[in-house]
Amino acid sequence: MPSNKSVSDAPITQFINCRILRDNELQSEDLWVREGKILDPEKLFFDEQGYADTRVDCEGSIIAPGFIDVQINGGYGIDFSQPSEDVGSGVSFVAKKILEHGVTSFCPTLVTSPPEVYHKVLPQVKVHNGGPHGAGVLGFHLEGPFISAEKKGAHPEKYLRAFKSGGFEDLTEAYGSLDNVAMVTLAPELPGSQSVVRELSRRGITVSLGEPRLATNPSVSALLQFHHRDPGIVGLLTSDRVPAGRTVYYGMIADGIHTNPAALRIAHRAHPSGLVLVTDAITAMGLPPGRHTLGQQVIEIQGLHAYVAGTKTLSGSIATMDMCVRHFKQASDLVLLDDGLTVKATYISGEEVWRQGQ
């Protein structure tokens, strides 16, 4: 709930003529923001007579939370899994471009790679807030290399690793420092994984599981992932094995290709509070069809499909986050949307950072 914890001299911005989703209905009301936080309008009027330093006319737009992309491998010709002497500039370029798609923060994602890639890339990008310079970086998402060979998807098998020592040392050997790492995707069926999951969780790093059967373990704080074209996930989402008070989160690429439309609809109806939309976008996002990279793999773009070259194995997406939202048809940071859910403007901490046509 919005609140005014203390009286502040910081300027207040009032968003007028906007529509806000409340109780599954769009309601016309104003929104008040100070120092990046939504204010309680009743307390505002009681304590400060409803004074606003700046008013923004939303012209009837929908006002919604800014989009967060926790799985994005790159875009616009930038591959986060390709080491360079200035990885940060590539991340900054993508961060600036995705503002126009309503993304206000994201996790640059590295796919399965050899250790030298992680050791070179990870130290170059720090967690930071967003602004006119670009979307904020929440920390890296390391997708692999501790993934089952049987469920490797587009991850190159020769770089997959097991927990040889059965402990956390395997992660530090592969990744180096875990500073500025927000999420790690691993296969829970690998021997030794449970102690690794516990240690990552203890450090505040979200563990994303590639297999749903362990997602109900009370020791696991997990963002659940699953095979997007298999509706069987609903069995877990409706299971009474999930401990009371815990939410199972599951990522879906709602690009119309990775996700069976029936699975998307059924999963959301079964467990709407746990749904996390991700783009899984790769280098080719924002570029024409052709051959591109995804870490150590060559990727071929055919229409809206991204395949490992020479195969029909899907390998990420070229969808932007607002495309996923429009496909899903469901709508803090803020974005202004028209009735077709096209992004009109993006705000971070109440400050406009991108506007259509400017």
SULQUIRA-V342519 format. One line per field, one symbol per residue. ss: DSSP state (h for helix, s for strand, l for the rest). psi: psi as a letter, one per 20 degrees, with the letter a starting at -180 (. if undefined). A space follows every 50 residues. Layout:
# SULQUIRA-V342519
ss=???
psi=???
This chain:
# SULQUIRA-V342519
ss=lllllllllllsssssssssssllssssssssssllssllhhhhhhhhll lllssssllllsssslsssssslssllsslllllllhhhhhhhhhhhhhh hlssssssssslllhhhhhhhhhhlllsllsllslssllsssslllllhh hlllllhhhlllllllllhhhhhhhlllllssssssllllllhhhhhhhh hhlllssssllhhhlllllllsssllllllhhhhhhhlllllllllllss ssllllllllhhhhhhhhhhlhhhssslllslllllllllssssllssss ssllsssslllllsllslllhhhhhhhhlllllsssslllllssssssll ssssslll
psi=qqqnhqpqiqqppporlrppopljqpporqppppljqpqohghghghjkk pphqpooikjqpprqqqpojnoibrkipohjoqrimhhhgghgghghihi jjpiqroppprprqhhgghhggiipqpqrrahirqqoirqoonrjmqphi khcjpphiiqqrngikahhhghgghcqjqkphqpproiippihhhggghg hhjjpppopjpihjiiphipoqopqroijoiihhhghjqjipqpiqppqp ppnljighpphghggggghhmhiipopqhkqahipjrrqbpaqndjqppp pocjqoqppjakopnarjqrhhggghghlp.rrqqpqahjkpphqpqpki ppiqppi.
